[in-house]
Amino acid sequence: MKLQVWTYEGPPHVGAMRVATAMKGLHYVLHAPQGDTYADLLFTMIERRNHRPPVTYTTFQARDLGSDTASLFKESCQDAYDRFKPEAMIVGASCTAELIQDDPGGLAESMDFPVPVIALELPSYQRKESWGAAETFYQIVRRLAVPQEKIAGPSCNILGGTALGFHNRDDVREIRSLLEEAGVRVNVVAPLDARPSDIARLAQADFNVMLYPETAELACRWLEKERGMPYTKVVPMGAGATRDFLSEVEQITGQMLELDDSRMRLPWWSRSVDSTYLTGKRVFIFGDASHAIAAARVARDEMGFEVVGLGCYNREFARDVRKAAKEYGVEPLITDDYLEVEDAIAAAAPELILGTQMERHIGKRLGIGCAVISAPFHVQDHPARYSPVMGFEGANVLFDTWVHPLVMGLEEHLLTMFREDFEFNEASGASHHGAKPTMRDLDAAPQADVAVMERPVEGAPAWAADGEKELKKIPFFVRGKARKNTELYAAERGITPITRETLYEAKAHYAR
């Protein structure tokens, strides 16, 4: 573990909380010190839930360490059962409580509760949140999913959706609707909105839909091995992947499915003249592995973007990202250090970032538009409206979300181009608000408001006023690259200062 201002993932017990919060009739008893109750805010604030997660904390304090913390845990377990009457309980320790080695699983088992009690062994100092969610769901499935008679007709379970998952609520609804329209019965959705009694019915279905590999792959593999249930491998994000997903379902079920993609608007836009303005835009992609890989396919094959960077923060899926990066001809970035991600984005100088909430902040600092495609995310990316990113309706949402930052970038560039007009300079207010425009000295020395992407190369020649003024006419999302190339050109030839003419000479040189 290391101290950071920002982290892409919390400790594994937060992953366990995501599963417990997604389910109903399940209660999580967490052996943790007083300060670890902060995790409740993640769910009530970001997901705007009207109830707390189903978690009971032992909340031991420093003075308790000299006494019997094991008794405190047992009291908390009993209180939780008496108050909530759950169908099943999971028990475990936070990263701090792990150090005192009280063995929550053994303690809870000795209490002989009349409901299943599932002990979680989550190594907080070796693993992180996504793995914790996957391990928790796997242990629940392994304990509760008993052999069952199959139900009539082609049927499936949709697995992987959790609380605090990126658009999980709406993805599940979209894919369920898609499958049912195609004639496939959905038996159980889990862990999202499932009860322990629903987990027991998993084996009634013919196969499993692995919607989110980060949380469902361990359980899917176990169900395939122990219950003879195949599972889908394609993440249905984007039009092409959704069609491939349905083809995979056809192969598993042996039945032809009815396909209705009339709701999609993306194909129309791809054939329109408007799309040519954005074709070939450079995009940098970073997030959890599944969303990042799926986003890269959509970006290149369905929107005509050029993928210039691809990476993930969850190392368990590093192999998949490396394989995908090789296909796109880019160097994979596997890291959970946001500063490394920022350096990689600055070096790639993309025109659009597809990432997490942190990449949104990075984009603001670098002056690059960003669309969030993956957890972790903030409240604005957990909309109250129906907004899936999977299935055919998800393709529409991706189109809206990704194209918007680029279109706004073009608008900002137009305002920049006309900055010398009396109505559009920074010192004037909006004319439609009744503001009176004021003139400013446009020939004054450039102000120190250059974005981070425009920082000069170390030891580079100085810029003349006319050169700096002309540089600002270049669209902000490629201005950094133009500055860097011009400074390298001038440095190699001993030109100083960099004038307007030097800028255009460098442009001609690199265009050959």
C-alpha positions as CSV (number, residue, x, y, z in Angstrom):
1,M,0.0,0.0,0.0
2,K,1.1,3.6,-0.5
3,L,-0.2,7.0,0.4
4,Q,-1.8,8.8,-2.5
5,V,-4.0,11.9,-3.0
6,W,-6.1,9.9,-5.5
7,T,-6.6,6.2,-5.9
8,Y,-8.5,4.4,-8.7
9,E,-9.6,1.6,-6.3
10,G,-10.3,1.2,-2.6
11,P,-9.2,-1.7,-0.5
12,P,-11.0,-5.1,-1.1
13,H,-13.5,-4.7,1.6
14,V,-15.0,-1.8,-0.3
15,G,-15.5,-4.3,-3.2
16,A,-17.3,-6.6,-0.8
17,M,-19.5,-3.6,0.3
18,R,-20.4,-3.0,-3.4
19,V,-21.7,-6.6,-3.6
20,A,-23.5,-6.5,-0.3
21,T,-25.1,-3.1,-1.1
22,A,-26.3,-4.4,-4.5
23,M,-28.1,-7.4,-3.0
24,K,-31.2,-7.6,-0.8
25,G,-31.5,-9.8,2.3
26,L,-27.7,-10.0,2.7
27,H,-25.8,-8.3,5.6
28,Y,-22.1,-7.6,5.9
29,V,-20.5,-7.5,9.3
30,L,-17.2,-5.7,9.0
31,H,-14.5,-5.8,11.7
32,A,-13.2,-2.3,11.4
33,P,-12.0,0.7,13.4
34,Q,-14.1,3.8,13.9
35,G,-12.7,5.7,10.9
36,D,-13.5,3.1,8.3
37,T,-17.2,3.9,8.2
38,Y,-16.3,6.6,5.6
39,A,-17.2,4.0,2.9
40,D,-21.0,4.6,3.5
41,L,-20.6,8.0,1.9
42,L,-19.5,6.5,-1.4
43,F,-23.0,4.9,-1.9
44,T,-25.2,7.6,-0.4
45,M,-23.5,10.5,-2.1
46,I,-22.4,9.2,-5.5
47,E,-25.4,6.8,-6.1
48,R,-27.8,9.1,-4.2
49,R,-29.3,6.2,-2.4
50,N,-32.0,6.8,0.2
51,H,-30.7,4.2,2.6
52,R,-27.3,3.1,4.0
53,P,-25.4,0.1,2.8
54,P,-26.3,-3.1,4.7
55,V,-23.1,-3.1,6.7
56,T,-22.5,-3.3,10.5
57,Y,-19.2,-2.0,11.7
58,T,-17.6,-3.2,14.9
59,T,-16.0,0.3,15.1
60,F,-13.4,-0.6,17.7
61,Q,-11.3,2.3,19.0
62,A,-7.7,2.5,20.2
63,R,-8.6,1.8,23.8
64,D,-10.3,-1.4,22.7
65,L,-7.0,-2.9,21.4
66,G,-5.9,-3.6,24.9
67,S,-9.0,-5.6,25.7
68,D,-11.0,-8.3,23.8
69,T,-11.9,-7.0,20.3
70,A,-13.1,-10.6,19.4
71,S,-15.9,-10.2,21.9
72,L,-16.8,-6.8,20.3
73,F,-17.0,-8.5,16.9
74,K,-19.3,-11.3,18.2
75,E,-21.6,-8.8,19.8
76,S,-21.8,-6.8,16.6
77,C,-22.7,-10.0,14.7
78,Q,-25.5,-10.9,17.1
79,D,-26.9,-7.4,17.1
80,A,-26.8,-7.3,13.2
81,Y,-28.7,-10.6,13.0
82,D,-31.3,-9.7,15.6
83,R,-32.0,-6.3,14.0
84,F,-32.0,-7.1,10.3
85,K,-32.9,-10.8,10.1
86,P,-30.9,-11.4,6.9
87,E,-31.2,-14.5,4.7
88,A,-27.4,-14.7,4.7
89,M,-24.4,-12.9,6.2
90,I,-20.9,-12.2,5.0
91,V,-18.2,-11.3,7.5
92,G,-14.7,-9.9,7.1
93,A,-12.1,-7.4,8.3
94,S,-11.0,-4.1,6.9
95,C,-7.3,-3.4,6.2
96,T,-6.7,-2.0,9.7
97,A,-8.6,-4.8,11.5
98,E,-6.7,-7.4,9.5
99,L,-3.6,-6.6,11.5
100,I,-5.1,-7.7,14.8
101,Q,-5.9,-11.2,13.4
102,D,-9.2,-11.8,15.2
103,D,-10.5,-14.3,12.6
104,P,-14.0,-12.9,11.9
105,G,-15.0,-16.0,9.9
106,G,-14.1,-18.4,12.7
107,L,-15.8,-16.3,15.3
108,A,-19.0,-16.0,13.3
109,E,-19.1,-19.7,12.6
110,S,-18.8,-20.5,16.3
111,M,-22.0,-18.5,16.9
112,D,-24.2,-21.0,15.1
113,F,-26.5,-18.6,13.3
114,P,-29.5,-20.2,11.6
115,V,-28.6,-18.6,8.2
116,P,-25.5,-19.1,6.0
117,V,-22.5,-17.2,7.2
118,I,-19.8,-16.7,4.5
119,A,-16.3,-15.8,5.7
120,L,-14.3,-13.5,3.4
121,E,-10.5,-13.6,3.3
122,L,-9.6,-10.4,1.5
123,P,-5.9,-9.6,1.7
124,S,-6.0,-5.8,2.0
125,Y,-2.3,-5.3,1.4
126,Q,-2.0,-7.3,-1.8
127,R,-5.4,-6.8,-3.5
128,K,-7.9,-4.0,-4.3
129,E,-11.5,-3.2,-4.7
130,S,-12.4,-4.9,-8.0
131,W,-10.8,-8.2,-6.9
132,G,-12.6,-7.9,-3.6
133,A,-16.0,-7.6,-5.3
134,A,-15.2,-10.6,-7.6
135,E,-14.0,-12.7,-4.7
136,T,-17.0,-11.8,-2.5
137,F,-19.5,-12.7,-5.3
138,Y,-17.6,-15.9,-6.0
139,Q,-17.7,-17.0,-2.4
140,I,-21.5,-16.2,-2.2
141,V,-22.1,-18.2,-5.4
142,R,-19.9,-21.1,-4.3
143,R,-21.8,-21.3,-1.0
144,L,-25.4,-20.8,-2.1
145,A,-25.7,-22.0,-5.8
146,V,-26.9,-25.5,-5.4
147,P,-27.7,-28.0,-8.3
148,Q,-31.2,-27.3,-9.8
149,E,-33.5,-28.6,-12.5
150,K,-33.4,-26.5,-15.7
151,I,-36.4,-24.2,-16.5
152,A,-38.1,-24.5,-19.8
153,G,-36.9,-22.6,-22.9
154,P,-33.5,-20.9,-23.5
155,S,-32.6,-19.1,-20.3
156,C,-29.7,-17.2,-18.7
157,N,-28.5,-15.3,-15.7
158,I,-27.0,-11.8,-16.0
159,L,-24.0,-11.6,-13.7
160,G,-21.7,-8.9,-12.5
161,G,-23.7,-5.8,-11.8
162,T,-22.9,-4.2,-8.5
163,A,-23.5,-1.0,-6.5
164,L,-21.1,1.8,-7.6
165,G,-20.6,0.1,-11.0
166,F,-20.5,2.4,-14.0
167,H,-24.1,2.6,-15.3
168,N,-24.6,-1.0,-14.1
169,R,-28.3,-0.4,-13.2
170,D,-29.2,0.7,-16.8
171,D,-26.8,-1.8,-18.5
172,V,-28.6,-4.7,-16.8
173,R,-32.0,-3.3,-17.8
174,E,-30.9,-2.8,-21.4
175,I,-29.3,-6.2,-21.8
176,R,-32.3,-7.9,-20.1
177,S,-34.7,-6.2,-22.5
178,L,-32.5,-7.2,-25.4
179,L,-32.4,-10.8,-24.5
180,E,-36.1,-11.1,-23.6
181,E,-37.0,-9.4,-26.9
182,A,-34.9,-12.1,-28.6
183,G,-36.7,-14.9,-26.9
184,V,-34.2,-15.7,-24.1
185,R,-35.6,-15.9,-20.6
186,V,-33.7,-14.1,-17.8
187,N,-33.7,-16.3,-14.7
188,V,-31.6,-14.3,-12.2
189,V,-29.8,-11.0,-12.2
190,A,-27.0,-11.0,-9.7
191,P,-25.6,-9.6,-7.5
192,L,-27.6,-6.4,-8.4
193,D,-31.0,-6.7,-6.8
194,A,-30.7,-10.4,-6.0
195,R,-31.5,-12.1,-2.8
196,P,-29.5,-15.1,-1.4
197,S,-32.5,-17.2,-2.3
198,D,-32.0,-16.1,-5.9
199,I,-28.4,-17.1,-5.9
200,A,-29.6,-20.6,-5.0
201,R,-31.6,-20.7,-8.3
202,L,-28.7,-19.8,-10.6
203,A,-28.2,-23.4,-11.9
204,Q,-31.8,-23.4,-13.2
205,A,-30.6,-21.4,-16.3
206,D,-28.9,-22.7,-19.4
207,F,-26.0,-20.3,-19.4
208,N,-24.6,-17.1,-17.8
209,V,-24.1,-13.6,-19.3
210,M,-20.8,-12.3,-17.9
211,L,-21.6,-8.6,-18.2
212,Y,-18.7,-7.3,-16.2
213,P,-15.6,-9.6,-16.1
214,E,-14.0,-7.7,-13.2
215,T,-16.8,-8.8,-10.8
216,A,-18.3,-11.9,-12.5
217,E,-15.5,-13.9,-14.1
218,L,-14.5,-15.9,-11.0
219,A,-18.1,-16.9,-10.4
220,C,-18.8,-17.7,-14.1
221,R,-15.8,-20.0,-14.2
222,W,-16.9,-21.9,-11.1
223,L,-20.5,-22.2,-12.4
224,E,-19.1,-23.6,-15.7
225,K,-16.9,-26.1,-14.0
226,E,-19.3,-27.2,-11.2
227,R,-22.7,-26.7,-12.6
228,G,-22.0,-27.1,-16.4
229,M,-23.1,-23.6,-17.3
230,P,-21.3,-21.9,-20.2
231,Y,-20.9,-18.2,-20.2
232,T,-20.6,-15.3,-22.7
233,K,-17.2,-13.6,-23.2
234,V,-18.1,-10.6,-25.2
235,V,-18.9,-7.3,-23.4
236,P,-21.8,-5.8,-25.4
237,M,-20.6,-2.3,-25.4
238,G,-21.0,-0.6,-28.8
239,A,-23.0,-1.7,-31.9
240,G,-20.5,-4.2,-33.2
241,A,-19.9,-5.8,-29.8
242,T,-23.6,-6.1,-29.2
243,R,-24.1,-8.0,-32.4
244,D,-21.2,-10.2,-31.5
245,F,-22.7,-10.8,-28.1
246,L,-26.0,-11.9,-29.6
247,S,-24.2,-14.2,-32.0
248,E,-22.4,-15.7,-29.1
249,V,-25.8,-16.3,-27.4
250,E,-27.1,-18.0,-30.6
251,Q,-24.1,-20.3,-30.5
252,I,-24.7,-21.3,-26.9
253,T,-28.5,-21.8,-27.2
254,G,-28.4,-23.2,-30.8
255,Q,-31.3,-20.9,-31.7
256,M,-31.6,-18.0,-34.1
257,L,-32.4,-14.7,-32.3
258,E,-34.5,-11.8,-33.6
259,L,-32.3,-8.7,-33.9
260,D,-33.8,-5.3,-33.7
261,D,-31.2,-2.5,-34.0
262,S,-33.6,0.1,-35.4
263,R,-33.2,2.3,-32.2
264,M,-29.6,3.1,-33.0
265,R,-28.7,6.5,-34.3
266,L,-24.9,6.0,-34.6
267,P,-24.9,4.4,-38.0
268,W,-26.8,7.3,-39.5
269,W,-24.3,9.8,-38.0
270,S,-21.3,7.6,-39.3
271,R,-22.7,8.0,-42.8
272,S,-23.4,11.7,-42.5
273,V,-21.1,14.5,-43.7
274,D,-20.9,15.8,-40.1
275,S,-18.9,12.7,-39.1
276,T,-16.1,13.8,-41.4
277,Y,-15.2,16.7,-39.1
278,L,-14.3,14.2,-36.3
279,T,-12.9,11.3,-38.3
280,G,-9.3,10.6,-37.3
281,K,-9.4,12.4,-34.0
282,R,-6.8,11.2,-31.6
283,V,-8.2,9.5,-28.5
284,F,-6.5,8.3,-25.3
285,I,-8.4,5.6,-23.3
286,F,-7.9,4.6,-19.7
287,G,-10.1,2.9,-17.1
288,D,-11.0,-0.6,-15.9
289,A,-9.9,-3.1,-18.4
290,S,-13.2,-4.3,-19.7
291,H,-14.6,-0.8,-20.4
292,A,-11.2,0.5,-21.8
293,I,-10.9,-2.4,-24.3
294,A,-14.6,-2.1,-25.4
295,A,-14.2,1.7,-25.7
296,A,-11.2,1.3,-27.9
297,R,-13.1,-0.9,-30.4
298,V,-16.0,1.6,-30.5
299,A,-13.7,4.5,-30.9
300,R,-11.8,3.1,-33.8
301,D,-14.3,0.9,-35.6
302,E,-17.6,2.8,-35.1
303,M,-16.5,6.5,-34.7
304,G,-13.4,6.6,-36.9
305,F,-11.1,7.8,-34.1
306,E,-7.4,7.0,-33.9
307,V,-6.5,5.3,-30.6
308,V,-3.2,6.8,-29.4
309,G,-3.2,5.4,-25.9
310,L,-4.8,2.5,-24.0
311,G,-4.4,1.4,-20.4
312,C,-6.1,0.1,-17.2
313,Y,-5.6,0.3,-13.5
314,N,-6.6,-3.2,-12.5
315,R,-3.5,-5.4,-13.0
316,E,-5.5,-8.6,-12.9
317,F,-6.6,-7.9,-16.5
318,A,-3.2,-6.5,-17.7
319,R,-2.8,-9.4,-20.2
320,D,-6.1,-8.5,-21.9
321,V,-5.1,-4.9,-22.2
322,R,-1.6,-5.7,-23.5
323,K,-3.2,-7.9,-26.2
324,A,-5.7,-5.1,-27.2
325,A,-2.9,-2.4,-27.2
326,K,-0.9,-4.6,-29.6
327,E,-3.8,-4.6,-32.0
328,Y,-4.1,-0.8,-32.0
329,G,-0.3,-0.4,-32.3
330,V,0.1,1.5,-29.0
331,E,2.1,0.9,-25.8
332,P,-0.1,-0.4,-23.0
333,L,-0.2,1.5,-19.8
334,I,-0.8,-0.6,-16.7
335,T,-0.7,1.5,-13.6
336,D,-2.7,2.8,-10.7
337,D,-0.6,6.0,-10.4
338,Y,-2.6,8.9,-11.8
339,L,0.6,10.9,-12.3
340,E,1.9,8.3,-14.7
341,V,-1.4,8.5,-16.6
342,E,-1.2,12.3,-16.8
343,D,2.4,12.1,-18.2
344,A,1.3,9.6,-20.8
345,I,-1.6,11.7,-21.9
346,A,0.5,14.8,-22.1
347,A,3.1,12.9,-24.2
348,A,0.4,11.5,-26.5
349,A,-1.3,14.9,-27.0
350,P,-4.7,13.5,-27.8
351,E,-7.8,15.5,-28.8
352,L,-10.1,13.5,-26.6
353,I,-9.7,11.4,-23.4
354,L,-12.0,8.5,-22.5
355,G,-11.3,7.7,-18.9
356,T,-12.4,7.9,-15.2
357,Q,-13.2,10.8,-13.0
358,M,-9.4,11.4,-12.6
359,E,-8.9,11.6,-16.3
360,R,-11.6,14.2,-16.3
361,H,-9.5,16.3,-13.9
362,I,-6.4,15.6,-16.0
363,G,-8.2,16.8,-19.1
364,K,-9.2,20.0,-17.4
365,R,-5.6,20.7,-16.5
366,L,-4.3,19.9,-19.9
367,G,-7.1,21.6,-21.8
368,I,-8.5,18.4,-23.4
369,G,-12.1,17.2,-23.6
370,C,-12.9,14.1,-21.6
371,A,-15.8,11.6,-21.4
372,V,-16.0,9.3,-18.5
373,I,-16.3,5.6,-19.5
374,S,-15.4,3.7,-16.3
375,A,-15.5,3.7,-12.6
376,P,-14.4,5.5,-10.5
377,F,-16.8,8.2,-11.3
378,H,-18.6,11.1,-9.6
379,V,-22.3,11.9,-9.1
380,Q,-22.7,13.6,-12.5
381,D,-21.9,10.2,-14.2
382,H,-24.6,8.4,-12.2
383,P,-27.6,10.0,-14.0
384,A,-31.1,9.7,-12.7
385,R,-32.3,9.1,-16.3
386,Y,-32.0,5.9,-18.2
387,S,-28.5,5.9,-19.6
388,P,-26.9,2.5,-20.4
389,V,-23.6,2.2,-22.1
390,M,-24.3,-1.4,-23.3
391,G,-26.6,-2.7,-26.0
392,F,-28.1,-0.7,-28.9
393,E,-29.4,2.1,-26.7
394,G,-25.9,2.2,-25.1
395,A,-24.4,2.8,-28.5
396,N,-26.6,6.0,-28.7
397,V,-25.4,7.1,-25.3
398,L,-21.8,6.6,-26.2
399,F,-22.2,8.6,-29.4
400,D,-23.8,11.5,-27.4
401,T,-21.2,11.3,-24.6
402,W,-18.1,11.1,-26.7
403,V,-18.9,13.4,-29.6
404,H,-20.1,16.2,-27.2
405,P,-16.6,17.1,-25.9
406,L,-15.2,17.3,-29.4
407,V,-18.1,19.4,-30.7
408,M,-17.7,21.8,-27.7
409,G,-14.0,21.8,-28.5
410,L,-14.7,23.1,-32.0
411,E,-17.0,25.8,-30.6
412,E,-14.3,26.9,-28.2
413,H,-11.8,27.0,-31.1
414,L,-14.2,29.2,-33.1
415,L,-14.4,31.6,-30.2
416,T,-10.6,31.6,-30.0
417,M,-10.3,32.4,-33.7
418,F,-12.4,35.4,-33.2
419,R,-10.8,36.6,-30.0
420,E,-9.7,39.8,-31.7
421,D,-13.3,40.7,-32.5
422,F,-14.6,43.3,-30.0
423,E,-17.6,41.1,-29.1
424,F,-15.7,37.8,-28.4
425,N,-12.6,38.8,-26.5
426,E,-12.2,37.6,-22.9
427,A,-12.9,41.0,-21.4
428,S,-16.4,41.3,-22.8
429,G,-19.5,39.6,-21.4
430,A,-22.1,37.7,-23.4
431,S,-24.0,40.0,-25.7
432,H,-27.2,38.1,-25.3
433,H,-27.1,38.9,-21.6
434,G,-27.0,42.6,-22.3
435,A,-23.4,43.0,-21.4
436,K,-21.5,46.0,-22.9
437,P,-18.4,44.9,-24.8
438,T,-15.2,46.6,-23.8
439,M,-12.0,46.8,-25.9
440,R,-8.7,45.5,-24.6
441,D,-5.2,45.9,-25.8
442,L,-4.9,42.9,-28.1
443,D,-1.2,43.7,-28.8
444,A,-0.3,43.5,-25.2
445,A,2.2,40.9,-24.1
446,P,0.7,37.4,-23.8
447,Q,-0.6,36.6,-20.3
448,A,0.5,33.6,-18.3
449,D,-2.7,31.7,-19.0
450,V,-1.3,29.0,-21.2
451,A,-2.7,25.5,-20.4
452,V,-0.5,22.8,-19.0
453,M,-0.4,21.1,-22.4
454,E,1.2,24.2,-23.8
455,R,4.1,24.3,-21.3
456,P,7.4,24.9,-23.2
457,V,10.1,22.3,-23.7
458,E,12.8,22.7,-21.1
459,G,15.6,24.8,-22.5
460,A,13.6,25.8,-25.6
461,P,14.0,29.1,-27.3
462,A,11.8,32.0,-26.2
463,W,8.7,33.1,-28.1
464,A,8.3,36.5,-29.7
465,A,5.0,38.2,-29.1
466,D,3.7,37.7,-32.6
467,G,4.6,34.0,-32.5
468,E,2.8,33.5,-29.2
469,K,-0.2,35.3,-30.5
470,E,-0.4,33.2,-33.6
471,L,0.0,30.0,-31.6
472,K,-3.1,30.8,-29.7
473,K,-5.1,30.6,-32.9
474,I,-4.4,26.9,-33.1
475,P,-7.2,24.7,-31.7
476,F,-6.5,24.2,-27.9
477,F,-6.7,20.4,-28.2
478,V,-3.6,20.3,-30.5
479,R,-1.9,23.5,-29.4
480,G,0.4,21.7,-27.1
481,K,1.7,19.4,-29.8
482,A,2.2,22.5,-32.1
483,R,4.2,24.3,-29.4
484,K,6.4,21.2,-28.8
485,N,7.1,20.6,-32.5
486,T,7.9,24.3,-33.1
487,E,10.3,24.6,-30.2
488,L,12.1,21.4,-31.2
489,Y,12.4,22.7,-34.8
490,A,13.7,26.1,-33.6
491,A,16.2,24.5,-31.1
492,E,17.7,22.2,-33.7
493,R,18.3,25.2,-36.0
494,G,19.4,27.7,-33.3
495,I,16.4,30.0,-34.1
496,T,15.5,32.5,-31.3
497,P,13.1,34.0,-30.7
498,I,10.3,32.0,-32.2
499,T,8.3,34.3,-34.5
500,R,5.1,33.8,-36.5
501,E,7.2,32.8,-39.5
502,T,9.1,30.2,-37.5
503,L,5.7,28.6,-36.4
504,Y,4.6,28.2,-40.1
505,E,8.1,27.0,-41.2
506,A,7.9,24.3,-38.5
507,K,4.4,23.4,-39.6
508,A,5.5,22.9,-43.2
509,H,8.5,20.9,-42.0
510,Y,6.5,18.4,-40.0
511,A,3.8,18.1,-42.7
512,R,6.2,16.6,-45.2
